């Protein structure tokens, strides 16, 4: 037996689909602060807590401005073979990695 | 008789003043003291391990992520090596900064010479080692880590060795260098080339004989016998580090504080949830002990009877204890979120453990594993007690 679907539901689903793909998915304030903490503390163990570099390269806005966001997002999610950079895809979504990259471009001292 | 200017009155006052000032500057030793690094706030807390208490805070030390500390041989001054190239000499008795310099742009650790006269710092940027007068912090020697003619390498795994020497590894160059200051302020440098790809940390055995570097870029460890340096650097534990390619590693294991107990050396497996047990005689693997996560620090209690292990993200809320006779896990503790470091009291009856994300340091009895005290600290990382002053390599 078919369940009738009301036309306004179609519209809703369509709108939801449109809004989900181009605009960044909303990341809650709590999650943002978790991500920044991860960045400072755990990424910071190689890149420096202020991201001025360590065993890993500096991630300050000046140092990454020439690198594409796609490349940076991939590096976060997949890691970089041949270097100590591990993949972080188990701990964040692509949207969250993208949000981190945007925060890096702005500089994390401006975040929150 | 109520004459206000009677001389005995002044004498009494002077006596009281003297008594008061004597109280304020009461004599004490520093053998039961230490510091806790507060990595995010650029401060250290000065602690007393007998009272299990914090005595105060010294601030203004810069970026202290991954900071480490060595002590003057009189155990009064803590030399704090900051990430931002800052070198701070803290007077733990007065609880204030005695001297502070910015000696590079980015540094990773340091060491103090056998005679206590020189403090060396290993730098990422510009890559090399700088050596300072321990008293004045004036520059004594600059050793740029130059390889392939003009390239500068990051320097890691800097330790002191007997004979007024410093030993360190060049991460980018794959070399180990010895800087010998026994003849004065001009060091004699001995270089060992092609020791392996990307040495990322180093340690020296407690007797000062063996320098061992962990390699990121290939399997195995690089071993230099400092009693017979002419024999060159050998590769040991050929399979060590294979985990780099099997499992992602979220925190590089530390080699400093490598546990040597009984006839075994205990070391963190790379990328695997295991502690490796290796024979000290031939450096061959004896067995592996399954543990809770990827180990970061594998440390022996000073008497060697227990091995304490903490772990990398995301398993870093746990500490496990291994018995060195049975090679079995005997205890699991949950000291808090993001356990970064453990430090035993000089003879090991207690251990201090920092939990960064819970902003606290816990003190446990190592005999019955009971919690003895808890101190609050801001994002605590390393804990360094003054007894390090008299140990080679620390």
Interface residues (C-beta under 8 A of the other chain):
Chain A: X37 X40 X41 X42 X44 X45 X46 X48 X49 X50 X52 X53 X54 X55 X79 X82 X84 X86 X87 X91
Chain B: X39 X40 X63 X65 X66 X83 X84 X105 X106 X108 X124 X125 X154 X156 X171 X200 X216 X217 X244 X248 X249 X250 X251 X252 X313 X314 X338 X356 X357 X379
